[in-house]
């Protein structure tokens, strides 16, 4: 804890008397007054009306004091810890003007059925005011299998759009000028294939890589921590990601080659503190691997982006965004020697919490999403996806996704949140939570460093164990009603009104498989084989995998064929059971 600050608060007008930010005498008076308040006013109130519970904590278990005052901020150095928007340590946001200059990107997650189905949904959402594309891929694509693989049966187009080759990407982005929109792709283990397809699709539109903007999730470590969708073991998987980062830093200056994702860590049952710590640990792990590769920190770090979950504990979620920016900035500067401000500037996408949505009383989800979205905006996100009310049942209907988009638009244009930068800065409670989240996240980060880094920690199952224990505690709280979920364990209804859900026709799998067979018949298979052999050599000799994967995509090699090369060279992965 630092000494009390001696900084002088800036004056607003010439001639206004200056005064210290924290005056020792005033702080003493406040503490004395608080002691008196606790003995007289608070004690009398508690005697008349006892508290509803023995102690109050945030969803992460951070204790919430009875009251917070300027005395609790006596340690604070405003310029060091909070500062100004767009300025180190970026606690108040990465841009000086934030939403006063431009609102966040409204990026509704879309992807279902065939590439043509999703293309039509993209065009509908763009016509309704969405400002960025966000692609969800189906399970076969996420796991690196073609649509006709036995492992794909029953899953084609069900959880996202079905893609097996470049031909599918050409349909997916047909009629969408890729130099005029930014695109986010949620795909990890097979991300290098999706990125190559996007680059080649743009080539066919006459657009070079340097004009493409957007991000690809590609955060493979969080797969082993939380989402469990992988192709090869952790170390070669990280090597593939570093190849992508290296290639993008030199060829796609507007592209974010990794979106380091706390979202899935939180969805697996992590607390806000754990989401913050493990996500940043992943990011720092990638920084270290890039440095080992011989890259300079300011060559790649400016294009890193992050992806956070947003839950119902409004103030804790706001504080999480602020703490994340501060930890990233300080670590990048002090530990990794970053000089470029963009390397210290944490930029983020956010999504409302899917795991918080309930099948019971699904219209309640509209309220939850609005609360969470407002927290993300007050926390300073650069991009936002709002979940649809029906996502506990299926992929969203057009009506449901429109309501989700309108939620963002109402916040942007009617709430007033776009008119002020970091609106909750200076709140005793929010600043307290920001400090507490940073402190508790750093304890996790220190532990991970002691273990030898995040890759080693993942291999030993440390984050996985911590999250599993947190998820177990949460479920116990729900079952005991220590944690109330409206419509689930309280305020229940005897009858639930059914809602319309989107159904994916099983017949689309046959359409997808037929197109895949047509691609295989029409392509130059000798060229494909040569390209796959080049990928295999690159896997073995350590050269960058992006160039041979790009050539394989141009030859219409399929996602399964490329990923099978990775499986052949690097082996497959099976997580050890831990109890």
C-alpha positions as CSV (number, residue, x, y, z in Angstrom):
1,X,0.0,0.0,0.0
2,X,1.4,3.4,-1.0
3,X,1.8,6.4,1.2
4,X,-0.9,9.1,1.1
5,X,-0.6,11.2,-2.1
6,X,0.7,14.7,-2.0
7,X,-0.5,15.5,-5.5
8,X,-2.4,18.7,-6.0
9,X,-5.8,18.5,-7.6
10,X,-6.0,20.6,-10.8
11,X,-8.0,23.8,-10.6
12,X,-10.9,24.4,-13.0
13,X,-10.7,28.1,-13.2
14,X,-7.9,30.7,-12.8
15,X,-7.9,32.0,-9.3
16,X,-9.7,29.0,-7.7
17,X,-7.8,28.1,-4.5
18,X,-5.8,24.9,-4.7
19,X,-6.2,22.1,-2.2
20,X,-4.7,18.7,-1.6
21,X,-6.5,15.7,-3.1
22,X,-6.4,14.1,0.4
23,X,-6.0,16.2,3.5
24,X,-4.8,14.3,6.6
25,X,-6.9,16.5,8.9
26,X,-10.1,16.0,6.9
27,X,-9.5,12.2,6.7
28,X,-9.1,12.1,10.5
29,X,-12.3,14.0,10.9
30,X,-14.2,11.6,8.6
31,X,-12.9,8.6,10.4
32,X,-14.0,10.0,13.7
33,X,-17.4,10.9,12.3
34,X,-17.7,7.4,10.9
35,X,-16.9,5.8,14.3
36,X,-19.7,8.0,15.8
37,X,-22.1,7.1,13.1
38,X,-21.5,3.3,13.6
39,X,-22.0,3.6,17.4
40,X,-25.1,5.8,17.2
41,X,-26.9,5.7,13.9
42,X,-26.0,2.3,12.5
43,X,-26.3,0.5,15.8
44,X,-29.7,1.9,16.5
45,X,-30.9,1.0,13.0
46,X,-29.6,-2.6,13.3
47,X,-31.5,-2.9,16.6
48,X,-34.7,-1.9,15.0
49,X,-34.2,-3.8,11.8
50,X,-31.5,-6.6,11.6
51,X,-29.7,-7.1,8.3
52,X,-31.1,-9.6,5.9
53,X,-27.9,-11.7,6.0
54,X,-24.8,-12.0,8.2
55,X,-22.4,-10.6,5.7
56,X,-22.5,-8.9,2.3
57,X,-20.1,-9.9,-0.4
58,X,-19.8,-9.5,-4.2
59,X,-20.4,-12.5,-6.5
60,X,-16.6,-13.1,-6.2
61,X,-16.7,-13.1,-2.4
62,X,-15.2,-9.7,-1.9
63,X,-16.5,-8.3,1.4
64,X,-18.6,-5.2,1.1
65,X,-18.1,-2.7,4.0
66,X,-21.1,-1.0,5.7
67,X,-20.1,2.3,4.2
68,X,-17.2,3.7,2.2
69,X,-15.9,7.3,2.5
70,X,-13.0,9.4,1.3
71,X,-11.0,8.0,4.3
72,X,-11.0,4.6,2.5
73,X,-9.2,6.3,-0.4
74,X,-6.5,7.9,1.7
75,X,-3.9,5.6,0.1
76,X,-4.9,6.6,-3.4
77,X,-2.6,8.5,-5.8
78,X,-5.1,9.7,-8.3
79,X,-2.7,10.3,-11.2
80,X,-1.0,7.0,-10.6
81,X,-4.0,4.8,-10.0
82,X,-6.9,6.4,-11.9
83,X,-5.7,9.2,-14.1
84,X,-7.4,10.3,-17.2
85,X,-9.1,8.4,-20.1
86,X,-6.8,7.4,-22.9
87,X,-3.8,7.8,-20.7
88,X,-1.6,5.3,-18.8
89,X,-2.7,3.3,-16.7
90,X,-5.9,3.4,-18.8
91,X,-8.1,2.7,-15.7
92,X,-10.7,5.0,-17.2
93,X,-10.7,3.7,-20.7
94,X,-8.4,3.3,-23.7
95,X,-9.6,6.4,-25.5
96,X,-9.8,10.0,-24.3
97,X,-13.3,10.6,-25.7
98,X,-14.7,7.0,-25.5
99,X,-18.3,7.0,-26.7
100,X,-18.5,10.8,-27.2
101,X,-16.6,10.3,-30.5
102,X,-18.0,6.9,-31.5
103,X,-20.2,4.4,-29.8
104,X,-19.0,0.9,-29.2
105,X,-19.2,-1.6,-32.1
106,X,-22.5,-3.5,-31.9
107,X,-21.5,-7.0,-32.9
108,X,-24.3,-9.5,-32.7
109,X,-23.1,-13.1,-32.7
110,X,-24.6,-14.9,-35.8
111,X,-23.9,-18.3,-37.3
112,X,-26.2,-21.2,-37.9
113,X,-27.2,-23.7,-40.6
114,X,-25.5,-23.3,-44.0
115,X,-23.2,-20.5,-45.0
116,X,-26.1,-19.1,-47.1
117,X,-28.4,-19.0,-44.0
118,X,-25.8,-17.1,-42.0
119,X,-25.1,-14.8,-44.9
120,X,-28.8,-13.8,-45.0
121,X,-28.8,-13.2,-41.2
122,X,-25.6,-11.0,-41.5
123,X,-27.3,-8.9,-44.1
124,X,-30.5,-8.6,-42.0
125,X,-28.6,-7.5,-38.9
126,X,-26.5,-5.0,-40.9
127,X,-29.7,-3.5,-42.3
128,X,-31.0,-3.1,-38.7
129,X,-28.0,-1.1,-37.5
130,X,-25.4,-3.7,-36.5
131,X,-22.0,-2.3,-37.0
132,X,-19.7,-5.4,-37.1
133,X,-20.0,-9.0,-38.0
134,X,-19.5,-11.8,-35.5
135,X,-19.3,-15.4,-36.7
136,X,-20.2,-18.5,-34.7
137,X,-19.0,-21.8,-36.2
138,X,-20.5,-25.2,-35.7
139,X,-18.9,-27.9,-33.5
140,X,-17.3,-29.9,-36.4
141,X,-15.5,-26.7,-37.6
142,X,-14.4,-25.9,-34.0
143,X,-12.9,-29.4,-33.7
144,X,-11.3,-29.5,-37.1
145,X,-13.6,-32.0,-38.8
146,X,-15.3,-31.9,-42.2
147,X,-19.1,-32.1,-42.4
148,X,-19.0,-35.7,-43.6
149,X,-16.7,-37.0,-40.8
150,X,-18.4,-39.5,-38.5
151,X,-17.6,-37.2,-35.5
152,X,-19.7,-34.5,-37.2
153,X,-22.9,-36.5,-37.3
154,X,-25.9,-34.6,-35.8
155,X,-23.8,-31.5,-35.2
156,X,-23.6,-29.9,-38.7
157,X,-24.9,-26.3,-38.6
158,X,-26.4,-26.8,-35.1
159,X,-24.3,-24.5,-32.8
160,X,-23.0,-22.2,-35.5
161,X,-22.5,-22.1,-39.3
162,X,-21.2,-25.1,-41.0
163,X,-17.9,-24.6,-42.9
164,X,-15.6,-27.2,-44.5
165,X,-13.7,-25.4,-47.2
166,X,-13.0,-22.0,-48.8
167,X,-16.2,-22.5,-50.9
168,X,-18.2,-22.1,-47.7
169,X,-16.4,-18.9,-46.8
170,X,-17.1,-17.5,-50.2
171,X,-20.8,-18.0,-49.7
172,X,-20.7,-16.8,-46.1
173,X,-19.3,-13.4,-47.0
174,X,-21.0,-13.1,-50.4
175,X,-22.0,-9.5,-51.1
176,X,-20.3,-8.2,-48.0
177,X,-17.4,-5.9,-48.7
178,X,-14.8,-7.1,-46.2
179,X,-12.8,-3.8,-46.3
180,X,-15.9,-1.9,-45.1
181,X,-16.9,-4.0,-42.1
182,X,-14.9,-5.5,-39.2
183,X,-15.4,-9.2,-38.5
184,X,-15.0,-11.2,-35.4
185,X,-14.6,-15.0,-35.7
186,X,-15.2,-17.3,-32.7
187,X,-13.0,-20.2,-33.4
188,X,-9.9,-21.5,-31.6
189,X,-8.3,-24.8,-32.2
190,X,-8.8,-24.5,-36.0
191,X,-8.4,-20.7,-36.1
192,X,-5.5,-20.7,-38.5
193,X,-7.7,-22.4,-41.1
194,X,-10.5,-19.9,-40.6
195,X,-8.1,-16.9,-40.8
196,X,-6.6,-18.2,-44.0
197,X,-10.0,-18.7,-45.5
198,X,-11.0,-15.1,-44.6
199,X,-7.8,-13.7,-46.1
200,X,-8.3,-15.7,-49.4
201,X,-12.0,-14.8,-49.5
202,X,-10.9,-11.1,-49.3
203,X,-8.3,-11.7,-52.0
204,X,-11.1,-12.9,-54.3
205,X,-12.9,-9.6,-53.6
206,X,-9.7,-7.7,-54.6
207,X,-9.0,-6.7,-51.0
208,X,-5.4,-7.2,-49.6
209,X,-4.8,-8.4,-46.0
210,X,-3.6,-5.0,-44.9
211,X,-7.1,-3.6,-45.4
212,X,-8.9,-6.2,-43.3
213,X,-10.1,-5.3,-39.8
214,X,-11.5,-7.4,-37.1
215,X,-10.4,-10.2,-34.8
216,X,-10.2,-14.0,-34.5
217,X,-10.6,-15.5,-31.1
218,X,-7.8,-18.1,-31.4
219,X,-7.1,-18.1,-27.6
220,X,-6.2,-21.8,-27.3
221,X,-5.1,-21.8,-23.7
222,X,-8.6,-21.0,-22.5
223,X,-9.8,-24.1,-24.3
224,X,-7.7,-26.3,-22.0
225,X,-8.9,-24.2,-19.0
226,X,-12.6,-24.0,-19.8
227,X,-14.2,-24.7,-23.1
228,X,-12.5,-28.1,-23.9
229,X,-12.4,-27.8,-27.7
230,X,-8.9,-28.7,-28.9
231,X,-7.1,-30.6,-31.6
232,X,-3.5,-31.1,-30.4
233,X,-1.7,-30.8,-27.0
234,X,-1.2,-27.3,-25.4
235,X,2.4,-26.6,-26.5
236,X,2.0,-27.2,-30.2
237,X,-1.4,-25.5,-30.1
238,X,0.3,-22.3,-28.7
239,X,3.0,-22.6,-31.3
240,X,0.3,-22.5,-34.1
241,X,-1.2,-19.3,-32.4
242,X,2.2,-17.6,-32.2
243,X,2.7,-18.3,-36.0
244,X,-0.6,-16.5,-36.6
245,X,0.4,-13.6,-34.4
246,X,3.8,-13.3,-36.1
247,X,2.3,-13.4,-39.6
248,X,-0.5,-11.0,-38.8
249,X,1.8,-8.5,-37.2
250,X,3.7,-8.3,-40.5
251,X,0.8,-8.6,-43.0
252,X,-2.5,-7.5,-41.4
253,X,-1.8,-4.4,-39.4
254,X,-5.5,-3.7,-38.7
255,X,-6.3,-7.3,-37.6
256,X,-6.3,-8.6,-34.0
257,X,-4.8,-12.1,-34.3
258,X,-6.0,-13.2,-30.9
259,X,-8.9,-12.2,-28.7
260,X,-7.9,-13.4,-25.3
261,X,-11.1,-14.8,-23.9
262,X,-12.3,-14.7,-20.3
263,X,-15.8,-15.3,-21.5
264,X,-15.6,-19.1,-21.6
265,X,-13.6,-19.2,-18.4
266,X,-16.4,-17.3,-16.7
267,X,-19.1,-19.5,-18.3
268,X,-17.3,-22.6,-16.9
269,X,-18.0,-21.3,-13.4
270,X,-15.1,-18.9,-12.6
271,X,-15.6,-15.9,-10.4
272,X,-14.9,-12.4,-11.7
273,X,-11.5,-12.5,-10.0
274,X,-10.7,-15.8,-11.6
275,X,-11.8,-14.7,-15.0
276,X,-9.6,-11.6,-14.6
277,X,-6.6,-13.5,-13.4
278,X,-6.6,-16.5,-15.8
279,X,-7.5,-14.4,-18.8
280,X,-4.6,-12.0,-18.2
281,X,-2.3,-14.9,-17.4
282,X,-3.1,-16.3,-20.9
283,X,-2.3,-13.0,-22.4
284,X,1.0,-12.7,-20.6
285,X,1.8,-16.2,-21.6
286,X,1.3,-15.3,-25.3
287,X,3.5,-12.2,-24.8
288,X,6.3,-14.4,-23.4
289,X,6.0,-16.9,-26.2
290,X,6.2,-14.1,-28.8
291,X,9.3,-12.7,-27.1
292,X,10.9,-16.2,-27.2
293,X,10.2,-16.2,-30.9
294,X,12.4,-13.1,-31.2
295,X,9.6,-10.6,-31.8
296,X,9.7,-7.2,-30.1
297,X,6.9,-6.5,-27.7
298,X,5.7,-3.4,-29.5
299,X,5.6,-5.3,-32.8
300,X,2.8,-7.5,-31.7
301,X,1.2,-6.4,-28.4
302,X,-0.7,-3.4,-30.0
303,X,-2.9,-5.9,-31.8
304,X,-3.9,-8.1,-28.9
305,X,-7.5,-7.8,-27.8
306,X,-9.6,-9.2,-25.0
307,X,-13.1,-10.7,-24.6
308,X,-14.9,-10.5,-21.2
309,X,-18.1,-12.0,-19.9
310,X,-20.5,-9.6,-18.2
311,X,-22.6,-10.9,-15.3
312,X,-25.3,-9.5,-13.0
313,X,-23.2,-8.1,-10.2
314,X,-23.2,-4.7,-11.9
315,X,-20.6,-2.8,-9.9
316,X,-18.2,-5.7,-9.7
317,X,-18.4,-6.1,-13.5
318,X,-17.7,-2.4,-14.1
319,X,-14.7,-2.6,-11.7
320,X,-13.4,-5.7,-13.5
321,X,-13.0,-3.9,-16.8
322,X,-11.2,-1.0,-15.0
323,X,-8.9,-3.4,-13.1
324,X,-8.1,-5.4,-16.2
325,X,-6.9,-2.3,-18.1
326,X,-4.7,-1.2,-15.1
327,X,-3.1,-4.6,-14.6
328,X,-2.4,-5.1,-18.3
329,X,-0.9,-1.6,-18.7
330,X,1.3,-1.8,-15.6
331,X,2.6,-5.3,-16.5
332,X,3.2,-4.5,-20.1
333,X,5.2,-1.4,-19.2
334,X,7.0,-2.6,-16.0
335,X,7.6,-6.3,-16.7
336,X,7.8,-6.5,-20.5
337,X,9.3,-3.1,-21.3
338,X,6.6,-1.9,-23.7
339,X,7.2,1.6,-25.0
340,X,4.3,2.0,-27.4
341,X,1.2,3.2,-25.5
342,X,-0.9,0.9,-27.7
343,X,0.9,-2.1,-26.2
344,X,-0.3,-1.1,-22.8
345,X,-3.8,-0.3,-23.9
346,X,-6.2,-3.2,-23.2
347,X,-9.0,-3.1,-25.8
348,X,-12.0,-5.4,-25.3
349,X,-15.1,-7.0,-26.7
350,X,-17.7,-8.1,-24.2
351,X,-20.7,-10.4,-24.2
352,X,-23.5,-10.7,-21.8
353,X,-23.5,-13.9,-19.7
354,X,-25.0,-16.8,-21.5
355,X,-24.8,-18.9,-18.3
356,X,-26.9,-16.4,-16.4
357,X,-29.9,-16.9,-18.8
358,X,-32.7,-19.2,-17.6
359,X,-35.0,-21.5,-19.5
360,X,-37.6,-20.7,-16.8
361,X,-39.4,-17.4,-17.5
362,X,-37.2,-16.6,-20.5
363,X,-38.5,-13.1,-20.9
364,X,-36.6,-12.3,-17.6
365,X,-33.5,-12.7,-19.7
366,X,-34.2,-9.4,-21.5
367,X,-33.8,-7.6,-18.2
368,X,-30.7,-9.5,-17.3
369,X,-29.1,-8.8,-20.6
370,X,-29.9,-5.0,-20.4
371,X,-28.3,-4.9,-16.9
372,X,-25.2,-6.7,-18.1
373,X,-24.9,-4.6,-21.2
374,X,-25.1,-1.4,-19.3
375,X,-22.4,-2.7,-17.0
376,X,-20.1,-3.4,-20.0
377,X,-20.8,0.1,-21.3
378,X,-20.1,1.8,-18.0
379,X,-17.0,-0.3,-17.7
380,X,-15.7,0.9,-21.1
381,X,-16.0,-1.9,-23.6
382,X,-15.1,-1.2,-27.3
383,X,-17.4,-3.9,-28.7
384,X,-20.5,-5.6,-27.4
385,X,-22.7,-8.6,-28.1
386,X,-26.0,-8.9,-26.2
387,X,-27.5,-12.4,-25.8
388,X,-31.0,-13.2,-27.0
389,X,-33.8,-14.2,-24.6
390,X,-34.1,-17.7,-26.2
391,X,-30.5,-18.8,-26.2
392,X,-31.1,-21.3,-23.4
393,X,-33.2,-23.3,-25.8
394,X,-31.5,-22.8,-29.2
395,X,-29.8,-20.4,-31.5
396,X,-31.7,-17.1,-31.5
397,X,-34.7,-16.4,-33.7
398,X,-34.7,-13.2,-35.8
399,X,-37.2,-11.5,-33.5
400,X,-35.1,-12.4,-30.4
401,X,-31.8,-11.2,-31.9
402,X,-33.5,-7.9,-32.9
403,X,-34.6,-7.3,-29.3
404,X,-31.0,-8.0,-28.2
405,X,-29.7,-5.5,-30.8
406,X,-32.3,-2.9,-29.8
407,X,-31.1,-3.2,-26.2
408,X,-27.7,-2.0,-27.2
409,X,-29.2,0.8,-29.3
410,X,-31.4,2.0,-26.5
411,X,-28.4,2.1,-24.1
412,X,-26.4,4.0,-26.8
413,X,-29.0,6.6,-27.7
414,X,-31.3,6.9,-24.7
415,X,-29.5,6.1,-21.4
416,X,-27.0,9.0,-21.5
417,X,-24.1,6.6,-21.0
418,X,-22.6,7.7,-24.3
419,X,-22.2,11.3,-23.0
420,X,-19.7,10.8,-20.3
421,X,-16.4,9.0,-20.0
422,X,-16.0,6.4,-17.2
423,X,-19.2,7.6,-15.4
424,X,-18.6,5.7,-12.2
425,X,-15.0,6.9,-11.6
426,X,-14.6,8.4,-8.1
427,X,-17.3,6.2,-6.7
428,X,-15.9,5.1,-3.3
429,X,-17.4,1.6,-3.9
430,X,-16.3,1.2,-7.5
431,X,-12.8,2.3,-6.8
432,X,-12.7,0.0,-3.8
433,X,-13.8,-2.9,-5.9
434,X,-11.3,-2.0,-8.7
435,X,-8.5,-2.1,-6.1
436,X,-9.7,-5.4,-4.6
437,X,-10.1,-7.1,-8.0
438,X,-6.6,-6.1,-9.0
439,X,-5.1,-7.2,-5.7
440,X,-6.9,-10.6,-5.7
441,X,-6.1,-11.2,-9.4
442,X,-2.4,-10.4,-8.8
443,X,-2.3,-13.1,-6.1
444,X,-3.4,-15.6,-8.7
445,X,-0.9,-14.3,-11.3
446,X,1.9,-14.5,-8.7
447,X,0.9,-18.1,-8.0
448,X,0.9,-19.0,-11.7
449,X,4.3,-17.4,-12.2
450,X,5.7,-19.5,-9.3
451,X,4.4,-22.6,-11.0
452,X,6.5,-21.8,-14.1
453,X,3.9,-19.9,-16.2
454,X,0.4,-20.4,-17.5
455,X,1.2,-23.3,-19.9
456,X,2.7,-25.3,-17.1
457,X,-0.2,-24.3,-14.8
458,X,-2.7,-25.5,-17.4
459,X,-0.8,-28.8,-17.9
460,X,-1.0,-29.3,-14.2
461,X,-4.7,-28.5,-14.1
462,X,-4.5,-25.6,-11.7
463,X,-6.9,-23.1,-13.3
464,X,-9.3,-26.0,-14.1
465,X,-9.4,-27.1,-10.4
466,X,-9.9,-23.5,-9.1
467,X,-12.8,-23.0,-11.6
468,X,-14.4,-26.3,-10.7
469,X,-14.4,-25.5,-7.0
470,X,-15.9,-22.1,-7.7
471,X,-18.7,-23.6,-9.9
472,X,-19.5,-26.1,-7.1
473,X,-19.7,-23.4,-4.5
474,X,-22.1,-21.4,-6.8
475,X,-24.4,-24.3,-7.3
476,X,-24.5,-25.0,-3.6
477,X,-25.5,-21.4,-3.0
478,X,-28.3,-21.7,-5.5
479,X,-29.6,-24.9,-4.0
480,X,-29.5,-23.5,-0.5
481,X,-31.1,-20.3,-1.7
482,X,-28.2,-18.2,-0.4
483,X,-28.1,-17.0,-4.0
484,X,-31.5,-16.1,-5.5
485,X,-32.1,-16.7,-9.2
486,X,-35.5,-15.2,-10.1
487,X,-37.8,-17.7,-11.7
488,X,-35.5,-20.6,-10.8
489,X,-35.3,-20.9,-7.0
490,X,-37.6,-18.0,-6.2
491,X,-40.7,-16.4,-7.7
492,X,-41.5,-19.5,-9.7
493,X,-44.6,-19.9,-11.8
494,X,-46.7,-23.1,-12.0
495,X,-47.0,-22.9,-15.8
496,X,-44.4,-21.7,-18.3
497,X,-45.5,-20.1,-21.5
498,X,-43.7,-21.7,-24.5
499,X,-41.8,-19.5,-26.8
500,X,-40.9,-19.9,-30.4
501,X,-37.4,-21.3,-31.0
502,X,-35.2,-21.6,-34.1
503,X,-35.0,-25.2,-35.4
504,X,-32.2,-26.3,-37.6
505,X,-33.3,-28.9,-40.2
506,X,-31.2,-32.0,-40.2
507,X,-31.5,-32.0,-44.0
508,X,-29.0,-29.1,-44.2
509,X,-26.2,-31.6,-43.3
510,X,-26.8,-33.4,-46.6
511,X,-26.7,-30.1,-48.4
512,X,-23.4,-29.2,-46.8
513,X,-21.9,-32.7,-47.5
514,X,-23.0,-32.5,-51.1
515,X,-21.2,-29.1,-51.5
516,X,-18.1,-30.6,-49.9
517,X,-18.1,-33.5,-52.3
518,X,-18.4,-31.2,-55.2
519,X,-15.4,-29.2,-54.0
520,X,-13.3,-32.3,-53.8
521,X,-14.4,-33.4,-57.3
522,X,-13.6,-30.0,-59.0
523,X,-10.4,-29.1,-57.3
524,X,-6.8,-30.0,-58.3
525,X,-6.2,-32.8,-55.9
526,X,-2.5,-33.0,-56.8
527,X,-2.1,-29.3,-55.7
528,X,-4.0,-30.1,-52.5
529,X,-1.7,-33.0,-51.7
530,X,1.4,-30.8,-52.3
531,X,0.0,-28.1,-50.1
532,X,-0.7,-30.5,-47.3
533,X,2.8,-31.9,-47.5
534,X,4.1,-28.4,-47.2
535,X,2.1,-27.9,-44.0
536,X,3.5,-31.1,-42.6
537,X,7.1,-30.0,-43.3
538,X,6.4,-26.6,-41.6
539,X,5.0,-28.4,-38.6
540,X,8.2,-30.5,-38.3
541,X,10.8,-27.8,-39.1
542,X,9.3,-25.0,-37.1
543,X,8.7,-22.5,-39.9
544,X,5.7,-20.3,-39.9
545,X,2.5,-22.3,-40.7
546,X,0.5,-19.4,-42.2
547,X,2.0,-19.4,-45.7
548,X,1.5,-23.2,-46.4
549,X,-2.0,-23.1,-44.8
550,X,-2.9,-20.1,-47.1
551,X,-1.7,-22.1,-50.1
552,X,-3.8,-25.1,-49.0
553,X,-6.9,-23.0,-48.6
554,X,-6.3,-21.5,-52.1
555,X,-6.2,-25.1,-53.4
556,X,-9.5,-25.8,-51.6
557,X,-8.1,-28.2,-49.0
558,X,-10.7,-28.8,-46.3
559,X,-10.6,-27.9,-42.7
560,X,-10.5,-31.6,-41.8
561,X,-7.5,-32.3,-44.1
562,X,-5.5,-29.4,-42.7
563,X,-6.3,-30.3,-39.1
564,X,-5.5,-34.0,-39.8
565,X,-2.0,-32.9,-40.6
566,X,-1.7,-31.2,-37.2
567,X,-3.1,-34.4,-35.5
568,X,-0.6,-36.5,-37.4
569,X,2.5,-34.5,-36.5
570,X,1.6,-33.2,-33.0
571,X,-0.6,-36.0,-31.8
572,X,-4.0,-35.7,-30.1
573,X,-4.8,-34.6,-26.6
574,X,-6.8,-36.1,-23.8
575,X,-7.2,-34.3,-20.5
576,X,-6.3,-36.2,-17.4
577,X,-9.1,-36.6,-14.9
578,X,-8.6,-34.7,-11.6
579,X,-10.6,-35.0,-8.4
